[in-house]
Amino acid sequence: MPHLAVERWARSSDFGPDDPIVLTVEGTHGLLIHAVTKAAAERGARAGARLTDARALDPSLVAVPADPQGDAALVQRLARWAGRWSPLVEMDGEDGLRLDVTGVAHLFGDEWDLAADVQTRFAVAGLSTRVAIAPTAAAAWALAHYGHASALVCTKDTGAKLADLPVAALRLPPEANRTLERLGLKTIGLLAGIERRSLARRFREVDNPVDALDRALGRKPEPLTAVPAERPPRAALKLEEPATHPEAPVQALDRLIPDLVRQLQQRHLGVRRLALIGFRVDGSTAIASVATAIPSREPKHLQRLLADKAAALDPGFGFDAFALQADWAEGLASAQESLVGDPSGEQEVARLVDRLSVQLGPEKVRRPQPLESHLPERASGWANAVSSLRGAKATKQSSGGDLDCFPRIKSGVAMTGARPQRLLDRPEAIAVVYATPEGVPRRFVWRRAVHDIARVEGPERIAPEWWRQPSTARLRDYYRVEDQAGRRYWIYREGLIGDGRGGLPEWYMHGLFG
Amino acid sequence: MPEKVGFSRLRLVRDAEMPPPPIAPSAYVELGVATPFSFLRGASDSIELVTTALLLGYDAIGVADRNTLAGVVRMHSACTGAGLRPLIGCRLDLTDAPSLLAYPIDRDGYGRLSRLLSLGKMRTEKGECELSLADVAEYQQGIAFIAWPKGDLDDYERELSRLCDALTSLRHVAASWLYRGDDNSRIERLDRIARKNGCSILATNDVHYHAPDRRPLQDVVTCIREKVTIATAGYLLNPNAERHLKSPEEMARLFARWPHAVKATREFADGLNFSLDELRYEYPKETVPDGRSPQQHLEHLTWQGAHQRWGTSIPYKVLTQLNHELKLIEKLDFARYFLTVHDIVAFARSLDPLILCQGRGSAANSAVCYCLGITAVDPATSDLLFERFISEERREPPDIDVDFEHERREEVIQHIYDKYGRDRAGIAATVIHYRPRSAIREVGKVMGLSEDVTAALASTIWGHMEAELKDARANDAGLDLSDPHLKRTMKLAEQLIGMPRHLSQHVGGFILTERPLTETVPIGNGAMEDRTFIEWDKDDIEELGILKIDVLALGMLTCIRKCFDLIEEHHGERWELATIPQEVPEVYDMLCRGDSLGVFQVESRAQMNMLPRLKPRKFYDLVIEVAIVRPGPIQGDMVHPYLKRRSGKEPVTFPCPDPEHGPPDELEKILGRTLGVPIFQEQAMKIALDAAKFSSEEANQLRKAMATFRSRGNIEVLQDKMVGRMVTRGYDPDFAQRCFDQIKGFGEYGFPESHAASFAHLVYVSSWLKWKYPAAFACGLLNSQPMGFYAPAQIVRDAREHGVEVREVDVNHSDWDCTLEDGALRLGLRQVEGLHREAADKVVSGRPHESVEDLRSRGGTPVHAIQRLAAADAFRSMKLDRRAALWDARALKQAPDLPLFAAADVRDEGAEAVIAKLPAMPLAEHVVNDYQTIRLSLKAHPMRFLREHYAVQKFVTADRLPNIRDGKRVSMSGLVLIRQRPGSAKGVCFITLEDETGVANLVVWPDVFETQRKIVMGARLMAVHGIIQKDAEDGVIHLVARKLEDHSHMLRHLSEEIMPSTLSQSDAAGSWRAPAARHPRDAEIIPKSRDFH
């Protein structure tokens, strides 16, 4: 797949194929070009060049960060998908797949048809390919990368077919390539014409041309190691008779959960997403799925989560089989939380979150999250409870077990100043008696009640966040005040006299202590 | 050093608004002040701080940067300028205790503080400083401390008693009212803790900036420091803008409950009795022998030198000059300075082989320097302006810069360390400042702009150190500047420009003292091994009047010395810089032809084009040649008038003022030697003094302001002043404006006459060598690489064109260096890419070799080196071509170097039974391989193989261009050697193409450039269709490009392999990108000589 990175990226972007896009990766001396679109290539951009150099040629290049991990993941997925053509599929480099099609081709017609089929199906998926079939993997690689487009299938006489290809087709290290070229041995044919022993004493590296030639010509075996198919933990149950009564899925669940939990235990996994699939007699399926906040393999918990949804599955003409599958599992070591078997607080909260999420829908359950801002109303936010826990877990492990399972703010920097327990959603304007310009407040009127201030602390001055607020935003002076009755409030004065950002300062009530 | 001050700083000069001195003592003194030298913490420079302090009514202000004294001199000079009293100190951040402010009470205390910081800095790699409380306790004598509590006071009581136990004089604890909300209770608590330990609280505002509106910049630098964006910085930022300088009244109001805290600051400040003025400089003593005073010794050496140069008949002119100079030196007591420099120069001369050196800059104005052998410009034949070097009014120590051979400068440096000791000698620092590009990049990153947008913003600044980031340019780049976020970013970047970023090591400025240097200034480890450098830069040193000697490196001196050695060896003549025959007409003939490849300074294309126009016929013409192709004269549009006058097309006239305002010849005196056109820096400055009647203070201000790009506003004022005054005095406004423009150009790239004269001397010497001994000259150039403007391929080509036979690299004939063989030039093994000296020495020692195997078995050359040699086709003397040698070399096996293995190895595989038949290598492929392995080919030029192809299309060769008449359309093709787009050429791009017959100079106008940018920038083999443009008079030929084609693919026809780029070193990587991204000393635009610092 010579254009994998660009094509994958093109699938998920608004840019057209005619835009000069380069995908870049970080290099030691600035950004390097990883892949280019056709339009960019026409403007002189080449993979491997530095972005600045390419920009010197054409400043209109658009640089987008590449995603090599994502590309690799795609290749891995494609490798599984390629299982439709061959039982043995191997990833080859960053952008290639090797299929062992021994004895397979006739299923698709012949080798040419097979190659055409592969090409077509990849093309449908939006990926261009060069497909070559040859008796050895090395020869197929050579043809795929260097062969003439019309002659990519080779069924016999590999040597002749490869003879005209450059030695680079043998996949030698660049240094060896260059040496061979300097020696005048520029094609595989010329190389093959040299006496074997002469070559052998001149190329002693592991990756030497003699070996490479042997592999290409089939004188040396090169077995494939197929991509191991990682199957998700899954338990299945077949019924002798199709079951139509609504209790059936729940009963099946009872039988399936212990089986699945055993598998999970063996593999040290806990589920994050779990699906019960009911197979109806007519060939259709019904699925009930749930997600958990932290990895779990606690049978009771899983049962409670799924039971209601399972009961609601529509049996249609009846289920003849069920499968319980952990679509998303994470590592979970076995651990003993305490001597008594009670689950820890963390687990309790997590379970509550799970159950609520199942009942109300995951987007309805949110948890508060501290944010780093000096402005009180921006110092907290809400995050989706189930999903936000992933980050929490990472910080948790590093910071030792606390009961709270909130994502932490950056460690090391603490917020200053006391904050009230209750913050009004919207600060309320109040009338205040104070000594101008910056004196402490003496008395204020809030919601038509007059409060004489007995004690006051402050001010805590919080300036606007200049990078996001307009330049007319005013600073606030917060005071903690206590009235004669002992009630404590958090009030602030917005602005200073003469700050050039408005008239007289105004006062607001922002929070209540205790 | 020439006046290439670059970032020379602003001096605070009092203006009418400032309260006049003496200033009454203020009730409060700010002691917790961070300047930008608390890197990425302080956000206001010393001038801003001091000006604000002055207006707020302070009479003194402290400076306390983190573990450094780097910023104190700036603070000192700003304070002195404003009439404030600077309090010099620093903040010590300790590894095992809370921070402290340390203020030396007296000179000894300062010495100890400086030694303490040196100790901490020497312990760490670079930049850092590691100190413990125990270290501080050891050096505490004579230093007053203020304890600096952290945010959390819970442990502070214990910490403070620990500090008090260790530091017996500790009496103060800093307290700040920073609107944290709990300030009252916090300060109350601190007060209690302090009292308990017998201390008192002391008010400070923890000043990070001079005014509240600087807070955004401070937030930005915090983000840069912590590597976060502004949106995610959160609690790393301060919640408000209160860390600014507040008036004493305001501080009194905030500390109304604790008046003793405010009073403590005054008492603390009054207890300090130290000023940087006390750092009286003492010259090293060992340069003077016993029994003589320095002046006597200097006079002795001077006359001795004079007699050596002229025998008994010293020219009268020189005699009077020497007497005059010596008198002035005695009066100003600079004798020991001259002796110190003389000592270093004498050391370089005493070595065997000696190290060539030559003084540059204003020292060349001194006959004493000539007699001491420091400079080489003969005072008998040139007019000296000694007052430019030393003047009675300025009383500044003179500044002598000496260039040494670049390969051997380290020997000189280590000699200085050895002779004076590491505690008495150090290299000056260079403060690296934010430049427009780095500022925009860093601020853009902090503001969350994408790499693309910051790159686009940065690219709007093409090259110059401009403070204003031009809006129009940003619009060109497709950025919407009305966007408030972008606007903010630009504004912050503007503020950041010119802020110090970190300290680096100066290229060669040495400080020498009599007392240990560490008592004057902290010394830290340099990035290079065996280098130590001080915290102050050259302006600081100048400010305090400390002796500085620039020990610089110059590649051309290396080359010249090598040439001298070669000539002595092969021709039996010994030449020296000072003995080269003067004014040989043939040398000037050669230069007039523009035949100057390899010659110092005048080898760039711009200079090569200038030579035939200027037609130098005597030494002084070379001085002008060197100075004229410079941004200053070009920006001031002085080049063409000069050329016209020189060729007689325009009469030589001198602008003059109205008779009522002054004598009509006031400019004739200044501009007489340059035909009425100001070319040198001092002329332009002198015009400001004489024609615009600037006071010396104003002139100084002008020079400094030009160099500092943070002060654009200031420049406008000065411009109005200068042009205005000249016009009122009756000068042509146009002329006045041009003079000013020229000063503007000089500000950054000034070239004083004496400096040009020093360089012109090297121009002459190298030209003479090239003319008289072309083989030795080429050999010396090749052996001094990398240096200069051209790659070895062009040097070799030029040598061959001058009739030098060049022989290929060969294992049996070549040494490491290139050598001369019966007048022919033998390329050395150093030309082989990737071959190490060690391996080459083994090749040489094992000679003669009869087979490839010999190299390994006899010389012990490593196999990979043999393979490289084979690839470089260096086995021809044993009748092996590249391919055969490579085939043999591949068969060698690298065995451990033990006798037993060596013996076993010979037999292990036996002789080869079958001789492999390798296809023969075509010549074209050999050529490509030559370029790949030695960057040049003696076999043929690559274009030769393509000639047939191009001849059919009626392409001409470079050697035919002179025969084609002006204005004719031609097509030609060639390898791209150099691409240049000098900033002063307004978008014109110059390309040098090379084919097998010679080189052609292309001019690409901006419109063609824009439409064919990719080809201009990317092509390695270029075909060009254009028009011949000839200057009838000077014979300069240009090919003005109409249409360009990229024929790089044609190179593929030569070989399957890749033809390496033939661009010379100075292209591609360097010259293309705007100079601002590079070091200031590389920022010369036109002559891209790399020899110059």
Interface residues (C-beta under 8 A of the other chain):
Chain A: L31 R43 G44 T52 R55 A56 L57 D58 P59 V62 A63 P166 R178 T179 E181 R182 L183 G184 L185 K186 L190 I194 E195 R197 S198 R201 R202 F203 R204 L371 E372 S373 H374 I409 K410 V413 A414 M415 T416 G417 A418 E457 G458 P459 E460 R461 I462 A463 W466 W467 R468 P470 L475 D477 Y478 R480
Chain B: G151 Y179 R180 G181 D182 N184 S185 R215 P216 D219 I230 A231 T232 A233 G234 Y235 L236 L237 P239 N240 A241 E242 M447 E451 D452 A455 S459 P484 H485 R488 Q867 A871 R882 R883 L886 W887 R890 A891 K893 E909 E912 A913 V914 A916 L918 P919 A920 M921 N929 R1013 K1014 M1017 G1018 E1056 E1057 W1072 R1073
